[in-house]
């Protein structure tokens, strides 16, 4: 299967879902999730840091990990892949929906409308415990993490940790779109994290995987394009 045949499928597809993972942002300079724990956190697994119990066990370590990822994302720009997707959506309103596992906000910054962010948003925080009357995000006690000066409730990143439910509305919309689309592009994901990866197995449409390496979703694909998103997507989405 080559790009020309996949481009045919794209041209014929009335509704397209693009399911993206960390590889979509790799060419922007954002380390993929597997690499995100380089440096100080090298001896921790992301699955341990990105959990509530990991945070409760060492709030400062996990908070600092997210701060360093936020600083990294703030320094980068959407890449040619993000921009090609947003330009396609501009030319073909309502035809392509982005469902992302990424929390870096780069699809949104590239101009993609209506992005379904299944795993939340790295740039936002929320309360660790259900907020009490005293908990006011505008009145925080500085710290790593910040907290409520009255009751000590801590702030945490507004991302979905392992073991946490995905936002219901986004997941339901993603499942409905996957079930109805003619074509799903699965871009830059190892395909090991569920339920997001399950969307590629629950779609009505053809599945095209775009990844320089083998992934756990290759077996669900009608076509696998071995390449990077910033190189392949502009070519694929030019029509
Ligand atoms: C859930 C936000 C229901 C945080 C993320 C035991 C107990 C509880 C749950 C489970 C369990 N066992 C399994 C589960 C389910 C679990 C899961 O799937 N675990 C995995 C590890 C087996 N899922 C969950 O917990 C989910 N919730 O199930 O709730 C529930 C509740 C309670 C009890 C039971 C069930 C929540 C999952 C969400 C976790 N949060 N992110 C944060 O970012 O810190 S997931 C995080 O990891 C990312 O968001 C992303 O989704 C995932 C990493 O995956 P990828 O995006 O694929 O990135 P990765 O680095 O792996 O791969 C990059 C790919 O890009 C590679 O293939 C590479 O080749 C490619 N690439 C590289 N460069 C390029 C490229 N591709 C294209 N171009 C390039 N240039």
py3Dmol code that shows the C-alpha trace and the ligand (Angstrom):
import py3Dmol

protein = """\
ATOM      1  CA  UNK A   1       0.000   0.000   0.000  1.00  0.00           C
ATOM      2  CA  UNK A   2       1.431   3.392  -0.887  1.00  0.00           C
ATOM      3  CA  UNK A   3       0.595   7.009  -0.304  1.00  0.00           C
ATOM      4  CA  UNK A   4      -1.061   7.396  -3.709  1.00  0.00           C
ATOM      5  CA  UNK A   5      -3.629   4.698  -2.940  1.00  0.00           C
ATOM      6  CA  UNK A   6      -4.274   6.129   0.521  1.00  0.00           C
ATOM      7  CA  UNK A   7      -4.714   9.545  -1.071  1.00  0.00           C
ATOM      8  CA  UNK A   8      -7.449   7.981  -3.229  1.00  0.00           C
ATOM      9  CA  UNK A   9      -9.168   6.710  -0.101  1.00  0.00           C
ATOM     10  CA  UNK A  10      -8.902  10.170   1.444  1.00  0.00           C
ATOM     11  CA  UNK A  11     -10.378  11.844  -1.617  1.00  0.00           C
ATOM     12  CA  UNK A  12     -13.349   9.435  -1.549  1.00  0.00           C
ATOM     13  CA  UNK A  13     -13.902   9.724   2.233  1.00  0.00           C
ATOM     14  CA  UNK A  14     -16.757  11.989   3.285  1.00  0.00           C
ATOM     15  CA  UNK A  15     -15.976  11.735   7.011  1.00  0.00           C
ATOM     16  CA  UNK A  16     -12.470  11.260   8.420  1.00  0.00           C
ATOM     17  CA  UNK A  17     -11.283  10.827  11.998  1.00  0.00           C
ATOM     18  CA  UNK A  18      -7.633  11.496  12.801  1.00  0.00           C
ATOM     19  CA  UNK A  19      -6.567   9.756  16.026  1.00  0.00           C
ATOM     20  CA  UNK A  20      -3.223  11.180  17.149  1.00  0.00           C
ATOM     21  CA  UNK A  21      -0.643  10.224  19.746  1.00  0.00           C
ATOM     22  CA  UNK A  22       2.644  11.626  20.991  1.00  0.00           C
ATOM     23  CA  UNK A  23       4.402  10.916  17.676  1.00  0.00           C
ATOM     24  CA  UNK A  24       2.289  13.684  16.094  1.00  0.00           C
ATOM     25  CA  UNK A  25       4.225  16.199  18.216  1.00  0.00           C
ATOM     26  CA  UNK A  26       7.650  14.565  18.003  1.00  0.00           C
ATOM     27  CA  UNK A  27       8.765  16.758  15.079  1.00  0.00           C
ATOM     28  CA  UNK A  28       7.797  19.828  17.089  1.00  0.00           C
ATOM     29  CA  UNK A  29      10.436  18.740  19.592  1.00  0.00           C
ATOM     30  CA  UNK A  30       8.036  17.369  22.215  1.00  0.00           C
ATOM     31  CA  UNK A  31       9.476  14.082  23.535  1.00  0.00           C
ATOM     32  CA  UNK A  32       7.065  11.200  23.002  1.00  0.00           C
ATOM     33  CA  UNK A  33       5.387   9.916  26.118  1.00  0.00           C
ATOM     34  CA  UNK A  34       7.826   7.073  26.421  1.00  0.00           C
ATOM     35  CA  UNK A  35      10.733   9.575  26.334  1.00  0.00           C
ATOM     36  CA  UNK A  36       9.039  12.278  28.435  1.00  0.00           C
ATOM     37  CA  UNK A  37      10.626  11.004  31.615  1.00  0.00           C
ATOM     38  CA  UNK A  38      14.201  11.723  30.588  1.00  0.00           C
ATOM     39  CA  UNK A  39      16.615  13.421  32.966  1.00  0.00           C
ATOM     40  CA  UNK A  40      15.729  13.578  36.667  1.00  0.00           C
ATOM     41  CA  UNK A  41      12.811  11.244  36.178  1.00  0.00           C
ATOM     42  CA  UNK A  42      14.781   8.709  34.125  1.00  0.00           C
ATOM     43  CA  UNK A  43      14.361   6.044  36.793  1.00  0.00           C
ATOM     44  CA  UNK A  44      10.552   6.394  36.872  1.00  0.00           C
ATOM     45  CA  UNK A  45       8.032   4.910  34.444  1.00  0.00           C
ATOM     46  CA  UNK A  46       5.466   7.350  32.991  1.00  0.00           C
ATOM     47  CA  UNK A  47       2.763   4.908  34.097  1.00  0.00           C
ATOM     48  CA  UNK A  48       3.941   5.504  37.693  1.00  0.00           C
ATOM     49  CA  UNK A  49       4.277   9.278  37.472  1.00  0.00           C
ATOM     50  CA  UNK A  50       1.016   9.829  35.562  1.00  0.00           C
ATOM     51  CA  UNK A  51      -1.175   8.378  38.322  1.00  0.00           C
ATOM     52  CA  UNK A  52      -3.017   9.720  41.362  1.00  0.00           C
ATOM     53  CA  UNK A  53      -1.125   7.387  43.682  1.00  0.00           C
ATOM     54  CA  UNK A  54       2.171   8.562  42.150  1.00  0.00           C
ATOM     55  CA  UNK A  55       1.156  12.154  42.798  1.00  0.00           C
ATOM     56  CA  UNK A  56      -0.001  11.477  46.369  1.00  0.00           C
ATOM     57  CA  UNK A  57       3.196   9.543  47.078  1.00  0.00           C
ATOM     58  CA  UNK A  58       5.415  12.417  45.950  1.00  0.00           C
ATOM     59  CA  UNK A  59       3.438  15.532  44.921  1.00  0.00           C
ATOM     60  CA  UNK A  60       6.582  17.635  44.378  1.00  0.00           C
ATOM     61  CA  UNK A  61       8.257  15.090  42.060  1.00  0.00           C
ATOM     62  CA  UNK A  62       5.138  14.655  39.897  1.00  0.00           C
ATOM     63  CA  UNK A  63       4.296  18.366  39.952  1.00  0.00           C
ATOM     64  CA  UNK A  64       7.885  19.218  38.829  1.00  0.00           C
ATOM     65  CA  UNK A  65       7.659  16.591  36.052  1.00  0.00           C
ATOM     66  CA  UNK A  66       4.539  18.250  34.674  1.00  0.00           C
ATOM     67  CA  UNK A  67       6.044  21.728  35.083  1.00  0.00           C
ATOM     68  CA  UNK A  68       9.076  20.695  33.056  1.00  0.00           C
ATOM     69  CA  UNK A  69       6.806  19.209  30.355  1.00  0.00           C
ATOM     70  CA  UNK A  70       4.733  22.428  30.316  1.00  0.00           C
ATOM     71  CA  UNK A  71       7.872  24.526  29.882  1.00  0.00           C
ATOM     72  CA  UNK A  72       8.952  22.244  27.041  1.00  0.00           C
ATOM     73  CA  UNK A  73       5.613  22.531  25.242  1.00  0.00           C
ATOM     74  CA  UNK A  74       5.528  26.332  25.705  1.00  0.00           C
ATOM     75  CA  UNK A  75       8.820  26.560  23.779  1.00  0.00           C
ATOM     76  CA  UNK A  76       7.674  24.622  20.681  1.00  0.00           C
ATOM     77  CA  UNK A  77       5.399  25.259  17.728  1.00  0.00           C
ATOM     78  CA  UNK A  78       2.899  23.075  15.869  1.00  0.00           C
ATOM     79  CA  UNK A  79       4.724  21.217  13.071  1.00  0.00           C
ATOM     80  CA  UNK A  80       3.912  20.725   9.375  1.00  0.00           C
ATOM     81  CA  UNK A  81       1.724  17.750  10.271  1.00  0.00           C
ATOM     82  CA  UNK A  82      -0.486  19.747  12.680  1.00  0.00           C
ATOM     83  CA  UNK A  83      -0.670  22.604  10.147  1.00  0.00           C
ATOM     84  CA  UNK A  84      -1.581  20.324   7.233  1.00  0.00           C
ATOM     85  CA  UNK A  85      -4.449  18.865   9.269  1.00  0.00           C
ATOM     86  CA  UNK A  86      -5.751  22.319  10.230  1.00  0.00           C
ATOM     87  CA  UNK A  87      -5.462  23.552   6.618  1.00  0.00           C
ATOM     88  CA  UNK A  88      -7.411  20.516   5.353  1.00  0.00           C
ATOM     89  CA  UNK A  89     -10.130  21.204   7.939  1.00  0.00           C
ATOM     90  CA  UNK A  90     -10.248  24.814   6.760  1.00  0.00           C
ATOM     91  CA  UNK A  91     -10.714  23.732   3.125  1.00  0.00           C
ATOM     92  CA  UNK A  92     -13.188  20.961   3.958  1.00  0.00           C
ATOM     93  CA  UNK A  93     -15.240  22.147   6.935  1.00  0.00           C
ATOM     94  CA  UNK A  94     -16.729  19.344   9.043  1.00  0.00           C
ATOM     95  CA  UNK A  95     -15.059  16.540   7.084  1.00  0.00           C
ATOM     96  CA  UNK A  96     -12.153  15.731   9.398  1.00  0.00           C
ATOM     97  CA  UNK A  97     -12.333  15.422  13.203  1.00  0.00           C
ATOM     98  CA  UNK A  98      -9.201  15.349  15.367  1.00  0.00           C
ATOM     99  CA  UNK A  99      -9.318  12.983  18.336  1.00  0.00           C
ATOM    100  CA  UNK A 100      -6.072  13.291  20.274  1.00  0.00           C
ATOM    101  CA  UNK A 101      -4.410  11.450  23.133  1.00  0.00           C
ATOM    102  CA  UNK A 102      -1.978  14.330  23.421  1.00  0.00           C
ATOM    103  CA  UNK A 103      -2.210  16.889  26.191  1.00  0.00           C
ATOM    104  CA  UNK A 104       0.146  19.421  24.555  1.00  0.00           C
ATOM    105  CA  UNK A 105      -2.538  21.543  22.848  1.00  0.00           C
ATOM    106  CA  UNK A 106      -0.575  21.676  19.556  1.00  0.00           C
ATOM    107  CA  UNK A 107      -3.516  20.644  17.328  1.00  0.00           C
ATOM    108  CA  UNK A 108      -5.531  23.470  18.899  1.00  0.00           C
ATOM    109  CA  UNK A 109      -2.661  25.950  18.472  1.00  0.00           C
ATOM    110  CA  UNK A 110      -2.356  24.904  14.790  1.00  0.00           C
ATOM    111  CA  UNK A 111      -5.979  26.005  14.329  1.00  0.00           C
ATOM    112  CA  UNK A 112      -7.832  22.681  14.300  1.00  0.00           C
ATOM    113  CA  UNK A 113     -11.431  23.258  15.448  1.00  0.00           C
ATOM    114  CA  UNK A 114     -13.391  20.974  17.792  1.00  0.00           C
ATOM    115  CA  UNK A 115     -10.425  18.842  18.872  1.00  0.00           C
ATOM    116  CA  UNK A 116     -11.508  15.996  21.164  1.00  0.00           C
ATOM    117  CA  UNK A 117      -8.728  15.880  23.793  1.00  0.00           C
ATOM    118  CA  UNK A 118      -9.316  12.479  25.398  1.00  0.00           C
ATOM    119  CA  UNK A 119      -6.556  12.815  28.011  1.00  0.00           C
ATOM    120  CA  UNK A 120      -7.074  16.422  29.077  1.00  0.00           C
ATOM    121  CA  UNK A 121      -4.891  19.495  28.887  1.00  0.00           C
ATOM    122  CA  UNK A 122      -1.373  19.895  30.243  1.00  0.00           C
ATOM    123  CA  UNK A 123      -1.759  23.690  30.431  1.00  0.00           C
ATOM    124  CA  UNK A 124      -4.586  23.531  32.993  1.00  0.00           C
ATOM    125  CA  UNK A 125      -4.796  22.494  36.642  1.00  0.00           C
ATOM    126  CA  UNK A 126      -7.648  21.279  38.821  1.00  0.00           C
ATOM    127  CA  UNK A 127      -8.158  20.439  42.501  1.00  0.00           C
ATOM    128  CA  UNK A 128      -6.866  17.090  43.775  1.00  0.00           C
ATOM    129  CA  UNK A 129      -9.791  16.746  46.242  1.00  0.00           C
ATOM    130  CA  UNK A 130     -13.327  17.954  45.460  1.00  0.00           C
ATOM    131  CA  UNK A 131     -13.099  21.733  46.051  1.00  0.00           C
ATOM    132  CA  UNK A 132     -14.571  23.145  49.289  1.00  0.00           C
ATOM    133  CA  UNK A 133     -16.025  26.668  49.655  1.00  0.00           C
ATOM    134  CA  UNK A 134     -12.569  27.939  50.644  1.00  0.00           C
ATOM    135  CA  UNK A 135     -10.889  26.551  47.496  1.00  0.00           C
ATOM    136  CA  UNK A 136     -10.445  29.437  45.074  1.00  0.00           C
ATOM    137  CA  UNK A 137      -8.018  29.020  42.107  1.00  0.00           C
ATOM    138  CA  UNK A 138      -7.495  32.805  42.218  1.00  0.00           C
ATOM    139  CA  UNK A 139      -6.217  32.585  45.792  1.00  0.00           C
ATOM    140  CA  UNK A 140      -3.538  29.898  45.898  1.00  0.00           C
ATOM    141  CA  UNK A 141      -0.711  29.371  48.314  1.00  0.00           C
ATOM    142  CA  UNK A 142       2.462  29.170  46.230  1.00  0.00           C
ATOM    143  CA  UNK A 143       4.209  25.802  46.242  1.00  0.00           C
ATOM    144  CA  UNK A 144       5.151  22.711  44.287  1.00  0.00           C
ATOM    145  CA  UNK A 145       2.236  21.991  43.972  1.00  0.00           C
ATOM    146  CA  UNK A 146       0.258  25.137  44.898  1.00  0.00           C
ATOM    147  CA  UNK A 147      -2.616  24.565  47.328  1.00  0.00           C
ATOM    148  CA  UNK A 148      -5.607  26.174  49.012  1.00  0.00           C
ATOM    149  CA  UNK A 149      -4.299  28.384  51.857  1.00  0.00           C
ATOM    150  CA  UNK A 150      -7.329  27.523  54.008  1.00  0.00           C
ATOM    151  CA  UNK A 151      -7.648  23.735  53.740  1.00  0.00           C
ATOM    152  CA  UNK A 152      -4.455  22.638  51.942  1.00  0.00           C
ATOM    153  CA  UNK A 153      -6.274  21.068  48.973  1.00  0.00           C
ATOM    154  CA  UNK A 154      -3.545  20.645  46.332  1.00  0.00           C
ATOM    155  CA  UNK A 155      -3.628  21.609  42.662  1.00  0.00           C
ATOM    156  CA  UNK A 156      -2.888  18.864  40.098  1.00  0.00           C
ATOM    157  CA  UNK A 157      -2.556  18.880  36.291  1.00  0.00           C
ATOM    158  CA  UNK A 158      -5.922  18.667  34.492  1.00  0.00           C
ATOM    159  CA  UNK A 159      -4.858  15.539  32.609  1.00  0.00           C
ATOM    160  CA  UNK A 160      -6.342  12.022  32.729  1.00  0.00           C
ATOM    161  CA  UNK A 161      -4.015   9.816  34.782  1.00  0.00           C
ATOM    162  CA  UNK A 162      -3.745   6.057  34.371  1.00  0.00           C
ATOM    163  CA  UNK A 163      -6.601   4.446  36.238  1.00  0.00           C
ATOM    164  CA  UNK A 164      -8.815   7.525  35.772  1.00  0.00           C
ATOM    165  CA  UNK A 165     -11.893   7.675  33.572  1.00  0.00           C
ATOM    166  CA  UNK A 166     -11.691   9.662  30.366  1.00  0.00           C
ATOM    167  CA  UNK A 167     -13.980  12.708  30.030  1.00  0.00           C
ATOM    168  CA  UNK A 168     -17.347  11.171  29.218  1.00  0.00           C
ATOM    169  CA  UNK A 169     -18.522  13.643  26.592  1.00  0.00           C
ATOM    170  CA  UNK A 170     -15.263  13.592  24.632  1.00  0.00           C
ATOM    171  CA  UNK A 171     -15.045   9.796  24.700  1.00  0.00           C
ATOM    172  CA  UNK A 172     -18.676   9.368  23.651  1.00  0.00           C
ATOM    173  CA  UNK A 173     -18.212  11.848  20.780  1.00  0.00           C
ATOM    174  CA  UNK A 174     -15.003  10.100  19.698  1.00  0.00           C
ATOM    175  CA  UNK A 175     -16.689   6.686  19.761  1.00  0.00           C
ATOM    176  CA  UNK A 176     -19.637   7.998  17.739  1.00  0.00           C
ATOM    177  CA  UNK A 177     -17.327   9.628  15.173  1.00  0.00           C
ATOM    178  CA  UNK A 178     -15.167   6.492  14.904  1.00  0.00           C
ATOM    179  CA  UNK A 179     -18.275   4.353  14.434  1.00  0.00           C
ATOM    180  CA  UNK A 180     -19.574   6.570  11.631  1.00  0.00           C
ATOM    181  CA  UNK A 181     -16.465   7.634   9.706  1.00  0.00           C
ATOM    182  CA  UNK A 182     -15.351   6.366   6.283  1.00  0.00           C
ATOM    183  CA  UNK A 183     -11.658   6.591   7.137  1.00  0.00           C
ATOM    184  CA  UNK A 184      -9.532   6.759  10.284  1.00  0.00           C
ATOM    185  CA  UNK A 185      -5.951   8.041  10.197  1.00  0.00           C
ATOM    186  CA  UNK A 186      -4.057   6.705  13.227  1.00  0.00           C
ATOM    187  CA  UNK A 187      -1.023   8.952  13.559  1.00  0.00           C
ATOM    188  CA  UNK A 188       1.949   8.704  15.906  1.00  0.00           C
ATOM    189  CA  UNK A 189       0.651   6.364  18.540  1.00  0.00           C
ATOM    190  CA  UNK A 190       2.068   3.146  19.953  1.00  0.00           C
ATOM    191  CA  UNK A 191      -1.562   2.087  20.357  1.00  0.00           C
ATOM    192  CA  UNK A 192      -1.084   0.544  23.787  1.00  0.00           C
ATOM    193  CA  UNK A 193      -3.214   2.904  25.887  1.00  0.00           C
ATOM    194  CA  UNK A 194      -6.917   2.126  26.166  1.00  0.00           C
ATOM    195  CA  UNK A 195      -9.692   3.054  25.701  1.00  0.00           C
ATOM    196  CA  UNK A 196      -8.212   5.558  23.165  1.00  0.00           C
ATOM    197  CA  UNK A 197      -6.421   2.906  21.113  1.00  0.00           C
ATOM    198  CA  UNK A 198      -9.658   0.910  21.026  1.00  0.00           C
ATOM    199  CA  UNK A 199     -11.163   3.561  18.737  1.00  0.00           C
ATOM    200  CA  UNK A 200      -9.034   2.206  15.894  1.00  0.00           C
ATOM    201  CA  UNK A 201     -10.602  -1.217  16.429  1.00  0.00           C
ATOM    202  CA  UNK A 202     -14.157   0.106  16.666  1.00  0.00           C
ATOM    203  CA  UNK A 203     -14.259   2.168  13.523  1.00  0.00           C
ATOM    204  CA  UNK A 204     -16.570   1.490  10.585  1.00  0.00           C
ATOM    205  CA  UNK A 205     -14.080   3.002   8.174  1.00  0.00           C
ATOM    206  CA  UNK A 206     -10.804   1.936   6.724  1.00  0.00           C
ATOM    207  CA  UNK A 207      -7.822   2.380   9.035  1.00  0.00           C
ATOM    208  CA  UNK A 208      -4.528   3.913   7.918  1.00  0.00           C
ATOM    209  CA  UNK A 209      -1.628   3.842  10.382  1.00  0.00           C
ATOM    210  CA  UNK A 210       1.081   6.489  10.003  1.00  0.00           C
ATOM    211  CA  UNK A 211       4.127   5.664  12.093  1.00  0.00           C
ATOM    212  CA  UNK A 212       7.875   5.258  11.398  1.00  0.00           C
ATOM    213  CA  UNK A 213       7.873   2.217  13.690  1.00  0.00           C
ATOM    214  CA  UNK A 214       5.620  -0.836  14.059  1.00  0.00           C
ATOM    215  CA  UNK A 215       2.724  -0.184  16.456  1.00  0.00           C
ATOM    216  CA  UNK A 216       0.185  -2.269  18.343  1.00  0.00           C
ATOM    217  CA  UNK A 217      -2.470  -1.078  15.883  1.00  0.00           C
ATOM    218  CA  UNK A 218      -0.719  -2.201  12.685  1.00  0.00           C
ATOM    219  CA  UNK A 219      -2.771  -5.410  12.697  1.00  0.00           C
ATOM    220  CA  UNK A 220      -5.998  -3.347  12.676  1.00  0.00           C
ATOM    221  CA  UNK A 221      -4.844  -1.284   9.691  1.00  0.00           C
ATOM    222  CA  UNK A 222      -5.937  -1.553   6.074  1.00  0.00           C
ATOM    223  CA  UNK A 223      -2.765   0.340   5.228  1.00  0.00           C
ATOM    224  CA  UNK A 224       0.410   1.195   7.138  1.00  0.00           C
ATOM    225  CA  UNK A 225       2.515   4.131   5.947  1.00  0.00           C
ATOM    226  CA  UNK A 226       6.002   3.860   7.427  1.00  0.00           C
ATOM    227  CA  UNK A 227       6.975   7.491   7.869  1.00  0.00           C
ATOM    228  CA  UNK A 228       6.687  10.521  10.093  1.00  0.00           C
ATOM    229  CA  UNK A 229       3.595  12.669  10.445  1.00  0.00           C
ATOM    230  CA  UNK A 230       5.234  15.988   9.534  1.00  0.00           C
ATOM    231  CA  UNK A 231       6.504  14.477   6.278  1.00  0.00           C
ATOM    232  CA  UNK A 232       3.541  12.286   5.263  1.00  0.00           C
ATOM    233  CA  UNK A 233       0.510  14.335   6.302  1.00  0.00           C
ATOM    234  CA  UNK A 234       1.185  17.445   4.148  1.00  0.00           C
ATOM    235  CA  UNK A 235       1.555  15.122   1.150  1.00  0.00           C
ATOM    236  CA  UNK A 236      -1.561  13.082   1.989  1.00  0.00           C
ATOM    237  CA  UNK A 237      -3.837  15.992   2.866  1.00  0.00           C
ATOM    238  CA  UNK A 238      -2.936  18.354   0.029  1.00  0.00           C
ATOM    239  CA  UNK A 239      -6.274  18.023  -1.846  1.00  0.00           C
TER     240      UNK A 239
END
"""
ligand_1 = """\
80
LIG
C -9.056 3.902 32.087
C -2.200 11.975 30.134
C -11.015 3.095 33.078
C -1.241 11.999 31.281
C -2.229 9.643 29.403
C -4.997 -1.288 35.314
C -5.697 -0.364 36.106
C -6.370 0.707 35.545
C -6.370 0.875 34.174
C -5.670 -0.035 33.410
C -4.997 -1.107 33.959
N -4.400 -1.795 32.949
C -4.677 -1.202 31.771
C -5.444 -0.148 32.037
C -5.969 0.764 31.107
C -4.957 1.914 31.025
C -3.948 1.542 29.959
O -4.288 1.522 28.800
N -2.712 1.232 30.378
C -1.699 0.862 29.412
C -0.335 1.392 29.873
C -1.701 -0.660 29.293
N -5.738 3.059 30.646
C -6.150 3.904 31.596
O -5.837 3.843 32.763
C -7.111 4.950 31.098
N -8.260 4.977 31.941
O -8.825 2.836 31.568
O -10.125 4.165 32.893
C -10.550 2.398 34.305
C -10.512 3.110 35.489
C -10.114 2.431 36.645
C -9.758 1.081 36.590
C -9.794 0.393 35.363
C -10.187 1.050 34.224
C -6.448 6.318 31.152
C -5.377 6.370 30.102
C -4.890 7.806 29.979
C -3.545 7.963 30.633
N -3.031 9.322 30.382
N -1.839 10.908 29.193
C 0.097 12.526 30.870
O 0.301 12.831 29.674
O 0.954 12.651 31.776
S -1.730 8.446 28.343
C -0.260 8.959 27.653
O 0.361 7.786 27.214
C -0.432 9.786 26.423
O -1.470 10.704 26.519
C -0.691 8.764 25.366
O -2.042 8.488 25.261
C -0.012 7.558 25.934
C 1.284 7.310 25.185
O 0.885 6.775 24.061
P 1.342 7.420 22.675
O 0.672 8.709 22.464
O 1.155 6.355 21.681
O 2.874 7.764 22.830
P 4.061 6.737 22.845
O 5.228 7.493 23.319
O 3.638 5.471 23.530
O 4.252 6.356 21.296
C 4.666 7.351 20.375
C 4.464 6.727 19.007
O 4.780 7.727 18.033
C 5.383 5.557 18.747
O 4.644 4.529 18.123
C 6.418 6.115 17.777
O 6.883 5.135 16.862
C 5.631 7.147 17.054
N 6.411 8.268 16.508
C 7.580 8.768 16.969
N 7.955 9.817 16.187
C 6.986 9.972 15.244
C 5.998 8.983 15.436
N 4.916 8.886 14.655
C 4.779 9.771 13.639
N 5.683 10.748 13.391
C 6.781 10.877 14.164
N 7.689 11.841 13.911
"""
view = py3Dmol.view(width=600, height=400)
view.addModel(protein, "pdb")
view.setStyle({"model": 0}, {"cartoon": {"style": "trace"}})
view.addModel(ligand_1, "xyz")
view.setStyle({"model": 1}, {"stick": {}})
view.zoomTo()
view.show()
